[in-house]
Amino acid sequence: MTHTHATSASTAYAAEKRDVIASVLRDNMSRPASNAEYMFDQAMLLRKASSH
C-alpha cells in the first residue's frame, strides 16, 4: 500500500515539476536574460524542484 501511494505521489510531483519548469521557460522567453536577480530566483526554483 505504502509503495503504491509513494508511486502516485511521485507521479503527481513529476507532473507538477514539468508544469513549473514549463512556466519558468515561458517566463524566461518574455524577460531579458540580463535580469540577474530574476534569473537567480528562477535558478533557485529549479533547484528546489529538482531536489526531490
Residue pairs with C-beta under 8 A, 6 or more apart in sequence:
13 52
17 49
17 50
17 52
20 45
20 49
21 46
21 49
24 42
24 45
24 46
27 42
28 39
28 42
31 38
33 39
